[in-house]
Amino acid sequence: MKLDWKDTYKTGDAEIDAQHKGLFEDVAKILATKDRDSLLLCTMALVRDTRAHFEYEEKVMRRIAYPQVAEHFKDHTDLMAKITAFAENIANDTLSHADVEEFVTGWLVGHIKSFDAKLATHIWSFYPNWNYALLEAKDA
């Protein structure tokens, strides 16, 4: 199985889109990996990159006072718990490759198409000139 980035996944936020592409790359490595040790290393990279991505999105949501922030944060928390459990199952050698494929493709595309699409719609509806530099400038 192969999971490719599609332009339909774009949010319009260059930083979020770059991070999403990076997560797709992490997933591609997981899907291409067959041995447990390499799979575990690739999964740990996905955990790291997902955590960083969620931190960025949460920073954006707080900055713009996103009205669905609690629901989105909860999904992030739930997904991190699932990814951590997934990594533990790999370490314990209790997952089939089919389980791996189903998990990594389902959570990534599902989250982007539902939660991140709503966030993107909100950003561009209320902040038509939004960009990463605006977020960083306000932190200075």
PyRosetta script that sets phi, psi and omega in degrees:
from pyrosetta import init, pose_from_sequence

init()
pose = pose_from_sequence("MKLDWKDTYKTGDAEIDAQHKGLFEDVAKILATKDRDSLLLCTMALVRDTRAHFEYEEKVMRRIAYPQVAEHFKDHTDLMAKITAFAENIANDTLSHADVEEFVTGWLVGHIKSFDAKLATHIWSFYPNWNYALLEAKDA")
pose.set_psi(1, 147.2)
pose.set_omega(1, 178.9)
pose.set_phi(2, -131.8)
pose.set_psi(2, 140.1)
pose.set_omega(2, 177.7)
pose.set_phi(3, -119.5)
pose.set_psi(3, 116.7)
pose.set_omega(3, -177.7)
pose.set_phi(4, -110.0)
pose.set_psi(4, 145.6)
pose.set_omega(4, 172.6)
pose.set_phi(5, -67.8)
pose.set_psi(5, 137.4)
pose.set_omega(5, 176.4)
pose.set_phi(6, -125.1)
pose.set_psi(6, 147.7)
pose.set_omega(6, 178.4)
pose.set_phi(7, -60.7)
pose.set_psi(7, -22.9)
pose.set_omega(7, 178.7)
pose.set_phi(8, -66.6)
pose.set_psi(8, -14.5)
pose.set_omega(8, 177.7)
pose.set_phi(9, -86.0)
pose.set_psi(9, -7.6)
pose.set_omega(9, -177.3)
pose.set_phi(10, -63.3)
pose.set_psi(10, 140.3)
pose.set_omega(10, 175.8)
pose.set_phi(11, -99.1)
pose.set_psi(11, -21.4)
pose.set_omega(11, -175.5)
pose.set_phi(12, 99.3)
pose.set_psi(12, -16.6)
pose.set_omega(12, 174.2)
pose.set_phi(13, -89.0)
pose.set_psi(13, 115.5)
pose.set_omega(13, -174.0)
pose.set_phi(14, -58.4)
pose.set_psi(14, -39.7)
pose.set_omega(14, -179.0)
pose.set_phi(15, -68.5)
pose.set_psi(15, -46.2)
pose.set_omega(15, 178.1)
pose.set_phi(16, -61.6)
pose.set_psi(16, -43.5)
pose.set_omega(16, -179.8)
pose.set_phi(17, -63.8)
pose.set_psi(17, -40.2)
pose.set_omega(17, 178.0)
pose.set_phi(18, -64.8)
pose.set_psi(18, -40.6)
pose.set_omega(18, 178.3)
pose.set_phi(19, -65.7)
pose.set_psi(19, -42.5)
pose.set_omega(19, 177.4)
pose.set_phi(20, -59.6)
pose.set_psi(20, -43.8)
pose.set_omega(20, 178.2)
pose.set_phi(21, -59.7)
pose.set_psi(21, -40.1)
pose.set_omega(21, 177.4)
pose.set_phi(22, -62.8)
pose.set_psi(22, -38.6)
pose.set_omega(22, 177.5)
pose.set_phi(23, -66.4)
pose.set_psi(23, -37.2)
pose.set_omega(23, 175.7)
pose.set_phi(24, -62.6)
pose.set_psi(24, -39.0)
pose.set_omega(24, 177.0)
pose.set_phi(25, -64.1)
pose.set_psi(25, -41.8)
pose.set_omega(25, 177.0)
pose.set_phi(26, -60.1)
pose.set_psi(26, -44.6)
pose.set_omega(26, -179.9)
pose.set_phi(27, -64.7)
pose.set_psi(27, -39.4)
pose.set_omega(27, 178.4)
pose.set_phi(28, -60.1)
pose.set_psi(28, -40.5)
pose.set_omega(28, 177.6)
pose.set_phi(29, -64.7)
pose.set_psi(29, -41.1)
pose.set_omega(29, 178.3)
pose.set_phi(30, -61.9)
pose.set_psi(30, -45.0)
pose.set_omega(30, -177.7)
pose.set_phi(31, -66.9)
pose.set_psi(31, -27.8)
pose.set_omega(31, -179.2)
pose.set_phi(32, -85.2)
pose.set_psi(32, -13.8)
pose.set_omega(32, -175.1)
pose.set_phi(33, -87.0)
pose.set_psi(33, 136.5)
pose.set_omega(33, -178.7)
pose.set_phi(34, -112.1)
pose.set_psi(34, -30.6)
pose.set_omega(34, -177.2)
pose.set_phi(35, -91.6)
pose.set_psi(35, 150.0)
pose.set_omega(35, -172.9)
pose.set_phi(36, -60.2)
pose.set_psi(36, -44.4)
pose.set_omega(36, -176.6)
pose.set_phi(37, -64.4)
pose.set_psi(37, -44.0)
pose.set_omega(37, 177.8)
pose.set_phi(38, -66.6)
pose.set_psi(38, -38.8)
pose.set_omega(38, 178.5)
pose.set_phi(39, -61.9)
pose.set_psi(39, -41.3)
pose.set_omega(39, 178.7)
pose.set_phi(40, -64.9)
pose.set_psi(40, -43.3)
pose.set_omega(40, 178.3)
pose.set_phi(41, -62.5)
pose.set_psi(41, -43.6)
pose.set_omega(41, 178.8)
pose.set_phi(42, -64.6)
pose.set_psi(42, -38.2)
pose.set_omega(42, 179.6)
pose.set_phi(43, -67.8)
pose.set_psi(43, -38.1)
pose.set_omega(43, 177.7)
pose.set_phi(44, -64.5)
pose.set_psi(44, -35.5)
pose.set_omega(44, 174.9)
pose.set_phi(45, -64.5)
pose.set_psi(45, -40.5)
pose.set_omega(45, 177.4)
pose.set_phi(46, -63.2)
pose.set_psi(46, -41.5)
pose.set_omega(46, 178.0)
pose.set_phi(47, -60.1)
pose.set_psi(47, -48.0)
pose.set_omega(47, -179.8)
pose.set_phi(48, -60.0)
pose.set_psi(48, -48.5)
pose.set_omega(48, -177.0)
pose.set_phi(49, -69.6)
pose.set_psi(49, -34.4)
pose.set_omega(49, 177.4)
pose.set_phi(50, -66.6)
pose.set_psi(50, -43.6)
pose.set_omega(50, 178.8)
pose.set_phi(51, -59.5)
pose.set_psi(51, -46.2)
pose.set_omega(51, 179.6)
pose.set_phi(52, -63.3)
pose.set_psi(52, -41.2)
pose.set_omega(52, 179.0)
pose.set_phi(53, -63.0)
pose.set_psi(53, -46.5)
pose.set_omega(53, 179.9)
pose.set_phi(54, -62.6)
pose.set_psi(54, -38.6)
pose.set_omega(54, 177.7)
pose.set_phi(55, -60.9)
pose.set_psi(55, -42.1)
pose.set_omega(55, 179.0)
pose.set_phi(56, -64.4)
pose.set_psi(56, -49.5)
pose.set_omega(56, -179.6)
pose.set_phi(57, -59.0)
pose.set_psi(57, -40.3)
pose.set_omega(57, -179.5)
pose.set_phi(58, -66.5)
pose.set_psi(58, -35.0)
pose.set_omega(58, 175.8)
pose.set_phi(59, -63.6)
pose.set_psi(59, -43.5)
pose.set_omega(59, 177.5)
pose.set_phi(60, -61.3)
pose.set_psi(60, -47.3)
pose.set_omega(60, -177.0)
pose.set_phi(61, -62.9)
pose.set_psi(61, -39.6)
pose.set_omega(61, 177.6)
pose.set_phi(62, -66.3)
pose.set_psi(62, -41.3)
pose.set_omega(62, -177.2)
pose.set_phi(63, -61.3)
pose.set_psi(63, -39.4)
pose.set_omega(63, -175.9)
pose.set_phi(64, -97.3)
pose.set_psi(64, 5.9)
pose.set_omega(64, -178.4)
pose.set_phi(65, 52.8)
pose.set_psi(65, 50.9)
pose.set_omega(65, -178.3)
pose.set_phi(66, -59.1)
pose.set_psi(66, 124.5)
pose.set_omega(66, -173.8)
pose.set_phi(67, -67.8)
pose.set_psi(67, -20.6)
pose.set_omega(67, 179.5)
pose.set_phi(68, -104.8)
pose.set_psi(68, 27.7)
pose.set_omega(68, -175.4)
pose.set_phi(69, -61.1)
pose.set_psi(69, -42.1)
pose.set_omega(69, -177.2)
pose.set_phi(70, -62.4)
pose.set_psi(70, -43.9)
pose.set_omega(70, 179.1)
pose.set_phi(71, -64.7)
pose.set_psi(71, -42.5)
pose.set_omega(71, -179.0)
pose.set_phi(72, -67.4)
pose.set_psi(72, -44.9)
pose.set_omega(72, 177.4)
pose.set_phi(73, -58.8)
pose.set_psi(73, -41.8)
pose.set_omega(73, -179.6)
pose.set_phi(74, -62.2)
pose.set_psi(74, -41.0)
pose.set_omega(74, 177.9)
pose.set_phi(75, -63.9)
pose.set_psi(75, -39.6)
pose.set_omega(75, 176.5)
pose.set_phi(76, -60.3)
pose.set_psi(76, -46.1)
pose.set_omega(76, 179.8)
pose.set_phi(77, -61.2)
pose.set_psi(77, -45.7)
pose.set_omega(77, 179.0)
pose.set_phi(78, -62.2)
pose.set_psi(78, -42.9)
pose.set_omega(78, -179.5)
pose.set_phi(79, -66.3)
pose.set_psi(79, -39.9)
pose.set_omega(79, 178.2)
pose.set_phi(80, -64.1)
pose.set_psi(80, -38.3)
pose.set_omega(80, 177.2)
pose.set_phi(81, -64.2)
pose.set_psi(81, -41.0)
pose.set_omega(81, 179.4)
pose.set_phi(82, -67.5)
pose.set_psi(82, -40.4)
pose.set_omega(82, 179.6)
pose.set_phi(83, -65.9)
pose.set_psi(83, -40.5)
pose.set_omega(83, 178.3)
pose.set_phi(84, -63.8)
pose.set_psi(84, -44.9)
pose.set_omega(84, 177.7)
pose.set_phi(85, -63.1)
pose.set_psi(85, -38.7)
pose.set_omega(85, 177.5)
pose.set_phi(86, -59.8)
pose.set_psi(86, -46.1)
pose.set_omega(86, 179.0)
pose.set_phi(87, -62.5)
pose.set_psi(87, -40.1)
pose.set_omega(87, 178.1)
pose.set_phi(88, -64.2)
pose.set_psi(88, -39.2)
pose.set_omega(88, 178.2)
pose.set_phi(89, -65.8)
pose.set_psi(89, -35.1)
pose.set_omega(89, 176.0)
pose.set_phi(90, -65.5)
pose.set_psi(90, -46.0)
pose.set_omega(90, -179.4)
pose.set_phi(91, -59.8)
pose.set_psi(91, -35.7)
pose.set_omega(91, 179.8)
pose.set_phi(92, -85.5)
pose.set_psi(92, -1.6)
pose.set_omega(92, 178.5)
pose.set_phi(93, 60.8)
pose.set_psi(93, 42.0)
pose.set_omega(93, -177.8)
pose.set_phi(94, -112.6)
pose.set_psi(94, 17.0)
pose.set_omega(94, 178.5)
pose.set_phi(95, -119.7)
pose.set_psi(95, 142.2)
pose.set_omega(95, 171.3)
pose.set_phi(96, -86.7)
pose.set_psi(96, 164.2)
pose.set_omega(96, 177.6)
pose.set_phi(97, -63.8)
pose.set_psi(97, -32.1)
pose.set_omega(97, 176.7)
pose.set_phi(98, -63.7)
pose.set_psi(98, -38.8)
pose.set_omega(98, 176.4)
pose.set_phi(99, -62.9)
pose.set_psi(99, -40.8)
pose.set_omega(99, 179.1)
pose.set_phi(100, -61.6)
pose.set_psi(100, -49.9)
pose.set_omega(100, -179.8)
pose.set_phi(101, -58.5)
pose.set_psi(101, -47.3)
pose.set_omega(101, -178.2)
pose.set_phi(102, -61.5)
pose.set_psi(102, -43.7)
pose.set_omega(102, -177.2)
pose.set_phi(103, -66.8)
pose.set_psi(103, -55.5)
pose.set_omega(103, -172.3)
pose.set_phi(104, -67.0)
pose.set_psi(104, -32.4)
pose.set_omega(104, 178.9)
pose.set_phi(105, -79.3)
pose.set_psi(105, -37.4)
pose.set_omega(105, -176.8)
pose.set_phi(106, -67.3)
pose.set_psi(106, -48.0)
pose.set_omega(106, -175.7)
pose.set_phi(107, -70.0)
pose.set_psi(107, -39.9)
pose.set_omega(107, -175.6)
pose.set_phi(108, -67.1)
pose.set_psi(108, -55.7)
pose.set_omega(108, -178.6)
pose.set_phi(109, -65.5)
pose.set_psi(109, -40.9)
pose.set_omega(109, -179.7)
pose.set_phi(110, -59.9)
pose.set_psi(110, -45.0)
pose.set_omega(110, -179.0)
pose.set_phi(111, -67.1)
pose.set_psi(111, -43.2)
pose.set_omega(111, -179.2)
pose.set_phi(112, -63.7)
pose.set_psi(112, -46.0)
pose.set_omega(112, -175.5)
pose.set_phi(113, -71.7)
pose.set_psi(113, -23.3)
pose.set_omega(113, -179.5)
pose.set_phi(114, -103.4)
pose.set_psi(114, -73.1)
pose.set_omega(114, -173.4)
pose.set_phi(115, -67.0)
pose.set_psi(115, -47.4)
pose.set_omega(115, -176.5)
pose.set_phi(116, -71.4)
pose.set_psi(116, -31.3)
pose.set_omega(116, 176.6)
pose.set_phi(117, -64.1)
pose.set_psi(117, -40.1)
pose.set_omega(117, 177.6)
pose.set_phi(118, -65.5)
pose.set_psi(118, -41.8)
pose.set_omega(118, 178.0)
pose.set_phi(119, -61.5)
pose.set_psi(119, -45.0)
pose.set_omega(119, -179.7)
pose.set_phi(120, -61.0)
pose.set_psi(120, -43.6)
pose.set_omega(120, 178.8)
pose.set_phi(121, -59.2)
pose.set_psi(121, -43.1)
pose.set_omega(121, 179.1)
pose.set_phi(122, -63.9)
pose.set_psi(122, -47.8)
pose.set_omega(122, -179.0)
pose.set_phi(123, -55.2)
pose.set_psi(123, -51.0)
pose.set_omega(123, -173.7)
pose.set_phi(124, -76.0)
pose.set_psi(124, -20.4)
pose.set_omega(124, 175.9)
pose.set_phi(125, -75.1)
pose.set_psi(125, -38.1)
pose.set_omega(125, -174.1)
pose.set_phi(126, -106.7)
pose.set_psi(126, -17.7)
pose.set_omega(126, -177.6)
pose.set_phi(127, -134.7)
pose.set_psi(127, 70.0)
pose.set_omega(127, -174.0)
pose.set_phi(128, -63.4)
pose.set_psi(128, -17.6)
pose.set_omega(128, 179.4)
pose.set_phi(129, -104.9)
pose.set_psi(129, 19.8)
pose.set_omega(129, -176.2)
pose.set_phi(130, -61.9)
pose.set_psi(130, 140.1)
pose.set_omega(130, 168.2)
pose.set_phi(131, -159.8)
pose.set_psi(131, 165.8)
pose.set_omega(131, -177.2)
pose.set_phi(132, -56.3)
pose.set_psi(132, -38.6)
pose.set_omega(132, -178.6)
pose.set_phi(133, -61.1)
pose.set_psi(133, -35.4)
pose.set_omega(133, 178.8)
pose.set_phi(134, -64.4)
pose.set_psi(134, -40.0)
pose.set_omega(134, 179.2)
pose.set_phi(135, -64.0)
pose.set_psi(135, -48.3)
pose.set_omega(135, -177.7)
pose.set_phi(136, -67.5)
pose.set_psi(136, -37.3)
pose.set_omega(136, -178.7)
pose.set_phi(137, -63.0)
pose.set_psi(137, -35.0)
pose.set_omega(137, -179.3)
pose.set_phi(138, -74.1)
pose.set_psi(138, -17.6)
pose.set_omega(138, 178.9)
pose.set_phi(139, -85.0)
pose.set_psi(139, -15.1)
pose.set_omega(139, -175.3)
pose.set_phi(140, -74.2)
pose.dump_pdb("model.pdb")
